[in-house]
Amino acid sequence: MNETTEPDRRRLKPLGTSLVHDTYDWSRTSPIEGVTRTIAAATGTSYVDLEPLHNVVHTDALTSLVEPDTNDPVNVTFQYEGYLVSVHSSGDVLLYHG
């Protein structure tokens, strides 16, 4: 992730009070970057201030499971920064207040 890139809260699509949704193209953005950008934007903090994602999920496995050449729909769900995070092979990142 580019260190000068800050979260863009305008891209987020709030769905009610308990869900945030953002969509990425996994061939252009890594799932790790997508998750940290979405969390940072939802919380209004810089991604550098977040707990390292590898502390809560095996990031290589996450990337492998949702990479663009996956034929079957896959979703990986885990707790991170007070949210239940659901990452989908379709490029969707969903945050539920956890």
SEZALUM-239045 format. One record per residue: residue number from 0; z, y, x of N, C-alpha, C in turn. Coordinates in Angstrom, 3 decimals, always signed. Last residue first. Layout:
% residues N
ATOM     i       n_c3       n_c2       n_c1      ca_c3      ca_c2      ca_c1       c_c3       c_c2       c_c1
ATOM   NUM          Z          Y          X          Z          Y          X          Z          Y          X
...
***
This chain:
% residues 98
ATOM     i       n_c3       n_c2       n_c1      ca_c3      ca_c2      ca_c1       c_c3       c_c2       c_c1
ATOM    97    +15.270     -5.419    -18.874    +15.948     -6.692    -18.743    +17.416     -6.554    -18.670
ATOM    96    +12.518     -4.152    -20.449    +13.872     -3.813    -20.012    +14.684     -5.091    -20.024
ATOM    95     +9.500     -5.377    -19.144    +10.432     -5.398    -20.265    +11.789     -4.984    -19.726
ATOM    94     +6.291     -4.764    -18.102     +7.704     -4.579    -17.777     +8.495     -4.537    -19.073
ATOM    93     +3.335     -6.325    -17.033     +4.165     -5.924    -18.160     +5.617     -5.834    -17.703
ATOM    92     +0.226     -6.101    -15.776     +1.609     -6.100    -15.344     +2.409     -5.532    -16.511
ATOM    91     -2.934     -7.750    -15.776     -1.880     -7.039    -16.502     -0.530     -7.201    -15.818
ATOM    90     -4.813     -9.318    -14.675     -4.598     -8.009    -14.061     -3.500     -7.212    -14.719
ATOM    89     -5.024    -11.888    -15.512     -5.978    -10.937    -16.094     -5.874     -9.554    -15.466
ATOM    88     -2.847    -13.170    -14.534     -4.092    -13.307    -13.772     -5.177    -12.379    -14.303
ATOM    87     +0.078    -11.102    -14.829     -0.931    -11.989    -15.397     -2.185    -12.028    -14.534
ATOM    86     +3.509    -10.797    -14.615     +2.251    -10.516    -13.924     +1.240    -11.556    -14.378
ATOM    85     +6.302     -9.365    -15.875     +5.345    -10.421    -16.167     +3.992    -10.012    -15.578
ATOM    84     +9.650     -8.697    -15.291     +8.278     -8.385    -14.906     +7.409     -9.591    -15.203
ATOM    83    +12.353     -7.240    -16.582    +11.703     -8.539    -16.591    +10.232     -8.226    -16.389
ATOM    82    +14.162     -4.861    -14.603    +13.109     -5.206    -15.558    +12.789     -6.692    -15.479
ATOM    81    +15.859     -4.250    -12.530    +16.342     -4.058    -13.896    +15.317     -4.353    -14.972
ATOM    80    +14.351     -4.981    -10.242    +14.754     -3.586    -10.460    +15.162     -3.306    -11.912
ATOM    79    +13.197     -7.905    -11.674    +13.058     -6.994    -10.536    +13.435     -5.590    -10.970
ATOM    78    +12.701    -11.276    -12.598    +13.524    -10.077    -12.722    +13.343     -9.214    -11.478
ATOM    77     +9.506    -12.706    -13.592    +10.699    -12.653    -12.758    +11.440    -11.350    -13.028
ATOM    76     +6.622    -14.666    -14.236     +7.658    -13.772    -14.759     +8.901    -13.863    -13.883
ATOM    75     +3.195    -15.020    -14.265     +4.396    -15.239    -13.476     +5.416    -14.204    -13.922
ATOM    74     +0.490    -16.639    -15.778     +1.426    -15.530    -15.852     +2.670    -15.940    -15.082
ATOM    73     -2.962    -17.390    -16.010     -1.660    -17.662    -15.405     -0.798    -16.423    -15.566
ATOM    72     -5.825    -18.938    -17.310     -4.882    -17.814    -17.400     -3.516    -18.232    -16.855
ATOM    71     -7.915    -20.584    -14.926     -7.046    -20.639    -16.092     -6.129    -19.420    -16.113
ATOM    70     -9.209    -19.872    -12.566     -9.991    -20.207    -13.757     -9.158    -20.194    -15.030
ATOM    69     -8.845    -17.410    -10.175     -8.115    -18.363    -11.003     -8.898    -18.612    -12.284
ATOM    68     -9.919    -15.449     -8.626    -10.721    -16.649     -8.836     -9.991    -17.756     -9.599
ATOM    67     -7.981    -13.348     -8.410     -9.115    -13.236     -9.325     -9.906    -14.516     -9.562
ATOM    66     -4.552    -14.594     -8.345     -5.755    -14.057     -7.704     -6.967    -14.186     -8.623
ATOM    65     -2.115    -15.561     -9.205     -2.823    -14.620    -10.086     -4.103    -14.059     -9.486
ATOM    64     -1.217    -17.347     -7.213     -1.264    -17.762     -8.618     -2.113    -16.846     -9.493
ATOM    63     -1.283    -15.911     -4.816     -2.132    -17.089     -4.996     -2.296    -17.473     -6.458
ATOM    62     +0.699    -13.943     -5.314     -0.693    -13.564     -5.059     -1.637    -14.736     -5.299
ATOM    61     +2.974    -15.602     -5.581     +2.558    -14.703     -6.654     +1.086    -14.347     -6.506
ATOM    60     +3.065    -16.785     -3.032     +2.832    -17.616     -4.216     +2.362    -16.761     -5.394
ATOM    59     +3.632    -14.532     -1.493     +2.400    -15.293     -1.239     +2.054    -16.164     -2.442
ATOM    58     +6.147    -13.766     -2.535     +4.972    -12.902     -2.743     +3.652    -13.618     -2.444
ATOM    57     +8.558    -15.085     -4.286     +7.725    -15.503     -3.158     +6.376    -14.808     -3.321
ATOM    56    +10.915    -12.586     -5.227     +9.851    -13.520     -5.599     +9.061    -13.877     -4.337
ATOM    55    +12.911    -11.006     -4.139    +13.125    -11.563     -5.477    +12.061    -12.568     -5.910
ATOM    54    +12.216    -10.074     -1.667    +13.614    -10.487     -1.854    +13.836    -11.183     -3.192
ATOM    53     +9.657     -9.137     -1.834     +9.830    -10.484     -1.292    +11.286    -10.967     -1.354
ATOM    52    +10.015     -6.500     -2.637     +9.639     -7.494     -3.641     +9.854     -8.915     -3.131
ATOM    51    +12.751     -4.592     -1.541    +11.522     -5.305     -1.172    +11.236     -6.443     -2.154
ATOM    50    +13.803     -2.157     -3.875    +14.150     -3.365     -3.126    +12.848     -4.071     -2.740
ATOM    49    +12.341     +1.118     -3.493    +12.593     -0.108     -4.247    +13.059     -1.226     -3.316
ATOM    48    +11.560     +3.271     -2.035    +12.974     +3.206     -2.375    +13.337     +1.946     -3.156
ATOM    47     +8.846     +3.126     -1.886     +9.589     +2.856     -0.650    +11.094     +2.765     -0.897
ATOM    46     +7.952     +3.981     -4.363     +7.991     +2.546     -4.103     +8.757     +2.212     -2.829
ATOM    45     +9.984     +6.526     -5.775     +8.958     +6.143     -4.817     +9.079     +4.639     -4.566
ATOM    44    +10.632     +6.612     -9.323    +11.040     +6.613     -7.929     +9.846     +6.271     -7.040
ATOM    43    +10.316     +6.276    -12.039    +10.231     +7.626    -11.495    +10.697     +7.726    -10.057
ATOM    42    +10.175     +3.859    -13.235    +11.514     +4.344    -12.906    +11.515     +5.757    -12.344
ATOM    41     +7.437     +3.534    -13.583     +8.330     +3.407    -14.748     +9.708     +3.979    -14.479
ATOM    40     +6.504     +3.795    -10.946     +6.106     +4.767    -11.964     +7.042     +4.726    -13.166
ATOM    39     +7.706     +1.539     -9.769     +7.988     +2.878     -9.257     +7.642     +3.946    -10.291
ATOM    38     +6.528     -0.529    -11.291     +7.986     -0.321    -11.308     +8.325     +1.093    -10.850
ATOM    37     +3.836     -0.148    -10.537     +4.235     -0.069    -11.947     +5.733     +0.186    -12.077
ATOM    36     +3.920     -0.508     -7.740     +3.439     +0.757     -8.320     +3.919     +0.922     -9.759
ATOM    35     +4.837     -3.158     -7.584     +5.659     -2.069     -7.054     +5.206     -0.708     -7.578
ATOM    34     +2.708     -4.552     -8.882     +4.087     -4.620     -9.382     +4.895     -3.440     -8.884
ATOM    33     +0.505     -3.855     -7.236     +0.511     -3.560     -8.671     +1.912     -3.549     -9.253
ATOM    32     +1.261     -4.898     -4.749     +1.096     -3.457     -4.909     +1.141     -3.068     -6.382
ATOM    31     +1.220     -7.595     -5.467     +2.437     -6.995     -4.917     +2.394     -5.482     -5.081
ATOM    30     -1.425     -8.038     -6.221     -0.372     -8.117     -7.233     +0.937     -7.490     -6.755
ATOM    29     -3.614     -5.622     -4.674     -2.825     -6.856     -4.609     -1.789     -6.864     -5.735
ATOM    28     -6.682     -4.460     -5.833     -5.261     -4.156     -5.675     -4.492     -5.460     -5.637
ATOM    27     -9.187     -5.625     -6.064     -9.059     -4.325     -5.388     -7.616     -3.974     -5.053
ATOM    26     -8.954     -7.926     -7.437     -9.860     -7.964     -6.289     -9.796     -6.654     -5.492
ATOM    25     -7.323     -7.315     -9.560     -6.718     -8.012     -8.430     -7.673     -8.154     -7.245
ATOM    24     -7.147     -4.438    -11.122     -8.208     -5.344    -10.717     -7.702     -6.030     -9.458
ATOM    23     -4.534     -3.857    -13.528     -5.124     -3.732    -12.205     -6.287     -4.710    -12.064
ATOM    22     -2.635     -2.139    -15.955     -3.666     -3.132    -15.652     -4.307     -2.820    -14.307
ATOM    21     +0.586     -1.951    -17.492     -0.442     -1.378    -16.645     -1.410     -2.491    -16.288
ATOM    20     +3.170     -1.258    -19.766     +2.002     -2.080    -19.450     +1.054     -1.301    -18.548
ATOM    19     +6.491     -1.643    -20.799     +5.515     -0.809    -20.110     +4.396     -1.731    -19.669
ATOM    18     +8.845     -1.834    -23.422     +7.760     -2.448    -22.683     +6.867     -1.401    -22.041
ATOM    17    +10.725     -0.729    -25.120    +11.178     -1.771    -24.207    +10.069     -2.370    -23.347
ATOM    16     +9.829     +1.088    -26.942    +10.826     +1.549    -25.985    +11.166     +0.503    -24.939
ATOM    15     +6.242     +0.898    -27.285     +7.588     +0.922    -27.837     +8.559     +1.396    -26.767
ATOM    14     +4.661     +0.784    -24.580     +4.496     +0.051    -25.832     +5.870     -0.071    -26.464
ATOM    13     +3.106     +3.053    -22.438     +4.350     +2.600    -23.042     +4.062     +1.931    -24.381
ATOM    12     +1.070     +2.626    -19.941     +0.918     +2.604    -21.388     +2.232     +2.131    -21.993
ATOM    11     +0.434     +4.591    -17.047     +1.242     +3.618    -17.779     +1.034     +3.750    -19.272
ATOM    10     -0.873     +6.721    -15.932     -1.632     +5.489    -16.164     -0.871     +4.494    -17.021
ATOM     9     +1.004     +8.696    -15.505     +0.032     +8.912    -16.573     -0.755     +7.653    -16.903
ATOM     8     +2.483     +8.084    -13.269     +3.071     +7.756    -14.571     +2.083     +7.941    -15.706
ATOM     7     +1.672     +6.866    -10.390     +1.033     +7.747    -11.359     +1.508     +7.360    -12.756
ATOM     6     +3.469     +6.809     -7.323     +3.180     +6.257     -8.632     +2.578     +7.304     -9.570
ATOM     5     +1.690     +7.812     -4.351     +2.865     +7.864     -5.208     +2.491     +7.306     -6.578
ATOM     4     +0.542     +7.142     -1.230     +0.271     +6.924     -2.642     +1.580     +6.931     -3.421
ATOM     3     +1.170     +7.194     +1.372     +1.059     +8.495     +0.719     +0.791     +8.355     -0.773
ATOM     2     +1.115     +4.566     +2.176     +2.412     +5.236     +2.083     +2.344     +6.593     +1.411
ATOM     1     -0.756     +2.179     +0.528     -0.839     +3.420     +1.268     +0.467     +4.194     +1.080
ATOM     0     +0.000     -1.168     +0.850     +0.000     +0.000     +0.000     +0.000     +1.221     +0.889
***
